[in-house]
Amino acid sequence: MTNARNWSGFGSWHGIHKAFETAQAIMTMIFGWLIIADTIRALTKKNSHAGPNVRTGMRNSLHDSVMIFMI
């Protein structure tokens, strides 16, 4: 019986799978850090004396995190 290495030019599918898992874990950590940072920013901004045109609140902050992460 042949294994995947004989049918592909990549050598080991296990190594490729591990690389994608690592990249996904790194992206998840970065996304988590963005949410934490934006949560802190939103909470500190809510207590400031900002004008009516300044966006505040968790919903907009989380939306900004998602948009920054997707760029």
Distance bins in CASP14 RR format, pairs under 12 A and 6 or more apart:
PFRMAT RR
TARGET T0000
AUTHOR 0000-0000-0000
RMODE 2
METHOD distances of the structure
MODEL  1
1 7 0 0 0 0 0 1 0 0 0 0 0
2 8 0 0 0 0 0 1 0 0 0 0 0
3 11 0 0 0 0 1 0 0 0 0 0 0
3 12 0 0 0 0 1 0 0 0 0 0 0
3 13 0 0 0 0 1 0 0 0 0 0 0
3 14 0 0 0 0 0 1 0 0 0 0 0
4 10 0 0 0 0 1 0 0 0 0 0 0
4 11 0 0 0 0 1 0 0 0 0 0 0
4 12 0 0 0 0 1 0 0 0 0 0 0
4 13 1 0 1 0 0 0 0 0 0 0 0
4 14 0 0 0 0 1 0 0 0 0 0 0
4 15 0 0 0 0 0 1 0 0 0 0 0
4 16 0 0 0 0 1 0 0 0 0 0 0
4 17 0 0 0 0 0 1 0 0 0 0 0
5 11 1 0 1 0 0 0 0 0 0 0 0
5 12 1 0 0 1 0 0 0 0 0 0 0
5 13 1 0 0 1 0 0 0 0 0 0 0
5 14 0 0 0 0 1 0 0 0 0 0 0
5 15 0 0 0 0 0 1 0 0 0 0 0
5 16 0 0 0 0 0 1 0 0 0 0 0
6 12 0 0 0 0 0 1 0 0 0 0 0
6 13 0 0 0 0 0 1 0 0 0 0 0
7 13 0 0 0 0 1 0 0 0 0 0 0
8 14 0 0 0 0 0 1 0 0 0 0 0
8 15 0 0 0 0 0 1 0 0 0 0 0
8 16 0 0 0 0 1 0 0 0 0 0 0
9 16 0 0 0 0 0 1 0 0 0 0 0
10 16 1 0 1 0 0 0 0 0 0 0 0
10 17 0 0 0 0 0 1 0 0 0 0 0
10 19 0 0 0 0 0 1 0 0 0 0 0
11 17 0 0 0 0 0 1 0 0 0 0 0
12 18 0 0 0 0 1 0 0 0 0 0 0
12 19 0 0 0 0 0 1 0 0 0 0 0
13 19 0 0 0 0 0 1 0 0 0 0 0
13 20 0 0 0 0 0 1 0 0 0 0 0
14 20 0 0 0 0 0 1 0 0 0 0 0
14 21 0 0 0 0 0 1 0 0 0 0 0
15 21 0 0 0 0 1 0 0 0 0 0 0
15 22 0 0 0 0 1 0 0 0 0 0 0
16 22 0 0 0 0 0 1 0 0 0 0 0
16 23 0 0 0 0 0 1 0 0 0 0 0
17 23 0 0 0 0 0 1 0 0 0 0 0
17 24 0 0 0 0 0 1 0 0 0 0 0
18 24 0 0 0 0 0 1 0 0 0 0 0
18 25 0 0 0 0 0 1 0 0 0 0 0
19 25 0 0 0 0 0 1 0 0 0 0 0
19 26 0 0 0 0 0 1 0 0 0 0 0
20 26 0 0 0 0 0 1 0 0 0 0 0
20 27 0 0 0 0 0 1 0 0 0 0 0
21 27 0 0 0 0 0 1 0 0 0 0 0
21 28 0 0 0 0 0 1 0 0 0 0 0
22 28 0 0 0 0 0 1 0 0 0 0 0
22 29 0 0 0 0 0 1 0 0 0 0 0
23 29 0 0 0 0 0 1 0 0 0 0 0
23 30 0 0 0 0 0 1 0 0 0 0 0
24 30 0 0 0 0 0 1 0 0 0 0 0
24 31 0 0 0 0 0 1 0 0 0 0 0
25 31 0 0 0 0 0 1 0 0 0 0 0
25 32 0 0 0 0 0 1 0 0 0 0 0
26 32 0 0 0 0 0 1 0 0 0 0 0
26 33 0 0 0 0 0 1 0 0 0 0 0
27 33 0 0 0 0 0 1 0 0 0 0 0
27 34 0 0 0 0 0 1 0 0 0 0 0
27 69 0 0 0 0 1 0 0 0 0 0 0
27 70 0 0 0 0 0 1 0 0 0 0 0
28 34 0 0 0 0 0 1 0 0 0 0 0
28 35 0 0 0 0 0 1 0 0 0 0 0
28 69 0 0 0 0 0 1 0 0 0 0 0
29 35 0 0 0 0 0 1 0 0 0 0 0
29 36 0 0 0 0 0 1 0 0 0 0 0
29 69 0 0 0 0 0 1 0 0 0 0 0
30 36 0 0 0 0 0 1 0 0 0 0 0
30 37 0 0 0 0 0 1 0 0 0 0 0
30 65 0 0 0 0 0 1 0 0 0 0 0
30 68 0 0 0 0 1 0 0 0 0 0 0
30 69 1 0 0 1 0 0 0 0 0 0 0
30 70 0 0 0 0 0 1 0 0 0 0 0
31 37 0 0 0 0 0 1 0 0 0 0 0
31 38 0 0 0 0 0 1 0 0 0 0 0
31 62 0 0 0 0 0 1 0 0 0 0 0
31 65 1 0 0 1 0 0 0 0 0 0 0
31 66 0 0 0 0 1 0 0 0 0 0 0
31 67 0 0 0 0 0 1 0 0 0 0 0
31 68 0 0 0 0 1 0 0 0 0 0 0
31 69 1 0 1 0 0 0 0 0 0 0 0
31 70 0 0 0 0 1 0 0 0 0 0 0
32 38 0 0 0 0 1 0 0 0 0 0 0
32 39 0 0 0 0 1 0 0 0 0 0 0
32 62 0 0 0 0 0 1 0 0 0 0 0
32 65 0 0 0 0 1 0 0 0 0 0 0
32 66 0 0 0 0 0 1 0 0 0 0 0
32 68 0 0 0 0 0 1 0 0 0 0 0
32 69 0 0 0 0 1 0 0 0 0 0 0
33 39 0 0 0 0 0 1 0 0 0 0 0
33 40 0 0 0 0 0 1 0 0 0 0 0
33 65 0 0 0 0 1 0 0 0 0 0 0
33 68 0 0 0 0 0 1 0 0 0 0 0
33 69 0 0 0 0 0 1 0 0 0 0 0
34 40 0 0 0 0 0 1 0 0 0 0 0
34 41 0 0 0 0 0 1 0 0 0 0 0
34 61 0 0 0 0 1 0 0 0 0 0 0
34 62 0 0 0 0 1 0 0 0 0 0 0
34 63 0 0 0 0 0 1 0 0 0 0 0
34 64 0 0 0 0 1 0 0 0 0 0 0
34 65 1 0 1 0 0 0 0 0 0 0 0
34 66 0 0 0 0 1 0 0 0 0 0 0
34 67 0 0 0 0 0 1 0 0 0 0 0
34 68 1 0 0 1 0 0 0 0 0 0 0
34 69 1 0 1 0 0 0 0 0 0 0 0
34 70 0 0 0 0 0 1 0 0 0 0 0
34 71 0 0 0 0 0 1 0 0 0 0 0
35 41 0 0 0 0 0 1 0 0 0 0 0
35 42 0 0 0 0 0 1 0 0 0 0 0
35 58 0 0 0 0 1 0 0 0 0 0 0
35 61 0 0 0 0 1 0 0 0 0 0 0
35 62 1 0 0 1 0 0 0 0 0 0 0
35 63 0 0 0 0 0 1 0 0 0 0 0
35 64 0 0 0 0 0 1 0 0 0 0 0
35 65 1 0 1 0 0 0 0 0 0 0 0
35 66 0 0 0 0 1 0 0 0 0 0 0
35 68 0 0 0 0 0 1 0 0 0 0 0
35 69 0 0 0 0 1 0 0 0 0 0 0
36 42 0 0 0 0 0 1 0 0 0 0 0
36 43 0 0 0 0 0 1 0 0 0 0 0
36 61 0 0 0 0 0 1 0 0 0 0 0
36 62 0 0 0 0 0 1 0 0 0 0 0
36 65 0 0 0 0 1 0 0 0 0 0 0
37 43 0 0 0 0 0 1 0 0 0 0 0
37 44 0 0 0 0 0 1 0 0 0 0 0
37 61 0 0 0 0 1 0 0 0 0 0 0
37 62 0 0 0 0 0 1 0 0 0 0 0
37 64 0 0 0 0 0 1 0 0 0 0 0
37 65 1 0 0 1 0 0 0 0 0 0 0
37 68 0 0 0 0 0 1 0 0 0 0 0
37 69 0 0 0 0 0 1 0 0 0 0 0
38 44 0 0 0 0 0 1 0 0 0 0 0
38 45 0 0 0 0 1 0 0 0 0 0 0
38 55 0 0 0 0 0 1 0 0 0 0 0
38 56 0 0 0 0 0 1 0 0 0 0 0
38 57 0 0 0 0 1 0 0 0 0 0 0
38 58 0 0 0 0 1 0 0 0 0 0 0
38 59 0 0 0 0 0 1 0 0 0 0 0
38 60 0 0 0 0 1 0 0 0 0 0 0
38 61 1 0 1 0 0 0 0 0 0 0 0
38 62 1 0 0 1 0 0 0 0 0 0 0
38 63 0 0 0 0 1 0 0 0 0 0 0
38 64 1 0 0 1 0 0 0 0 0 0 0
38 65 1 0 1 0 0 0 0 0 0 0 0
38 66 0 0 0 0 1 0 0 0 0 0 0
38 67 0 0 0 0 0 1 0 0 0 0 0
38 68 0 0 0 0 1 0 0 0 0 0 0
38 69 0 0 0 0 0 1 0 0 0 0 0
39 45 0 0 0 0 0 1 0 0 0 0 0
39 46 0 0 0 0 0 1 0 0 0 0 0
39 57 0 0 0 0 1 0 0 0 0 0 0
39 58 1 0 0 1 0 0 0 0 0 0 0
39 59 0 0 0 0 0 1 0 0 0 0 0
39 60 0 0 0 0 0 1 0 0 0 0 0
39 61 1 0 0 1 0 0 0 0 0 0 0
39 62 1 0 0 1 0 0 0 0 0 0 0
39 64 0 0 0 0 0 1 0 0 0 0 0
39 65 0 0 0 0 1 0 0 0 0 0 0
40 46 0 0 0 0 0 1 0 0 0 0 0
40 47 0 0 0 0 0 1 0 0 0 0 0
40 58 0 0 0 0 0 1 0 0 0 0 0
40 61 0 0 0 0 1 0 0 0 0 0 0
40 65 0 0 0 0 0 1 0 0 0 0 0
41 47 0 0 0 0 0 1 0 0 0 0 0
41 48 0 0 0 0 0 1 0 0 0 0 0
41 54 0 0 0 0 0 1 0 0 0 0 0
41 55 0 0 0 0 0 1 0 0 0 0 0
41 56 0 0 0 0 1 0 0 0 0 0 0
41 57 0 0 0 0 1 0 0 0 0 0 0
41 58 0 0 0 0 0 1 0 0 0 0 0
41 60 0 0 0 0 0 1 0 0 0 0 0
41 61 1 0 0 1 0 0 0 0 0 0 0
41 62 0 0 0 0 0 1 0 0 0 0 0
41 64 0 0 0 0 1 0 0 0 0 0 0
41 65 0 0 0 0 1 0 0 0 0 0 0
41 68 0 0 0 0 0 1 0 0 0 0 0
42 48 0 0 0 0 0 1 0 0 0 0 0
42 50 0 0 0 0 0 1 0 0 0 0 0
42 54 0 0 0 0 0 1 0 0 0 0 0
42 55 0 0 0 0 1 0 0 0 0 0 0
42 56 1 0 0 1 0 0 0 0 0 0 0
42 57 1 0 1 0 0 0 0 0 0 0 0
42 58 1 0 1 0 0 0 0 0 0 0 0
42 59 0 0 0 0 1 0 0 0 0 0 0
42 60 1 0 0 1 0 0 0 0 0 0 0
42 61 1 1 0 0 0 0 0 0 0 0 0
42 62 0 0 0 0 1 0 0 0 0 0 0
42 63 0 0 0 0 0 1 0 0 0 0 0
42 64 0 0 0 0 1 0 0 0 0 0 0
42 65 0 0 0 0 1 0 0 0 0 0 0
43 56 0 0 0 0 1 0 0 0 0 0 0
43 57 0 0 0 0 1 0 0 0 0 0 0
43 58 0 0 0 0 1 0 0 0 0 0 0
43 61 0 0 0 0 1 0 0 0 0 0 0
44 50 0 0 0 0 0 1 0 0 0 0 0
44 56 0 0 0 0 1 0 0 0 0 0 0
44 57 0 0 0 0 0 1 0 0 0 0 0
44 61 0 0 0 0 0 1 0 0 0 0 0
45 51 0 0 0 0 0 1 0 0 0 0 0
45 54 1 0 0 1 0 0 0 0 0 0 0
45 55 0 0 0 0 1 0 0 0 0 0 0
45 56 1 0 1 0 0 0 0 0 0 0 0
45 57 1 0 0 1 0 0 0 0 0 0 0
45 58 0 0 0 0 0 1 0 0 0 0 0
45 60 0 0 0 0 0 1 0 0 0 0 0
45 61 0 0 0 0 1 0 0 0 0 0 0
45 64 0 0 0 0 0 1 0 0 0 0 0
46 54 0 0 0 0 0 1 0 0 0 0 0
46 55 0 0 0 0 0 1 0 0 0 0 0
46 56 1 0 1 0 0 0 0 0 0 0 0
46 57 1 0 0 1 0 0 0 0 0 0 0
46 58 0 0 0 0 1 0 0 0 0 0 0
46 60 0 0 0 0 0 1 0 0 0 0 0
46 61 0 0 0 0 1 0 0 0 0 0 0
47 56 0 0 0 0 1 0 0 0 0 0 0
47 57 0 0 0 0 0 1 0 0 0 0 0
48 54 0 0 0 0 1 0 0 0 0 0 0
48 56 0 0 0 0 1 0 0 0 0 0 0
48 57 0 0 0 0 0 1 0 0 0 0 0
49 56 0 0 0 0 0 1 0 0 0 0 0
50 56 1 0 0 1 0 0 0 0 0 0 0
50 57 0 0 0 0 0 1 0 0 0 0 0
54 60 0 0 0 0 0 1 0 0 0 0 0
55 61 0 0 0 0 1 0 0 0 0 0 0
55 62 0 0 0 0 0 1 0 0 0 0 0
55 63 0 0 0 0 1 0 0 0 0 0 0
55 64 0 0 0 0 1 0 0 0 0 0 0
56 64 0 0 0 0 0 1 0 0 0 0 0
57 63 0 0 0 0 1 0 0 0 0 0 0
57 64 0 0 0 0 0 1 0 0 0 0 0
58 64 0 0 0 0 0 1 0 0 0 0 0
58 65 0 0 0 0 0 1 0 0 0 0 0
59 65 0 0 0 0 0 1 0 0 0 0 0
59 66 0 0 0 0 0 1 0 0 0 0 0
60 66 0 0 0 0 0 1 0 0 0 0 0
60 67 0 0 0 0 0 1 0 0 0 0 0
61 67 0 0 0 0 0 1 0 0 0 0 0
61 68 0 0 0 0 0 1 0 0 0 0 0
62 68 0 0 0 0 0 1 0 0 0 0 0
62 69 0 0 0 0 0 1 0 0 0 0 0
63 69 0 0 0 0 0 1 0 0 0 0 0
63 70 0 0 0 0 0 1 0 0 0 0 0
64 70 0 0 0 0 0 1 0 0 0 0 0
64 71 0 0 0 0 0 1 0 0 0 0 0
65 71 0 0 0 0 0 1 0 0 0 0 0
END
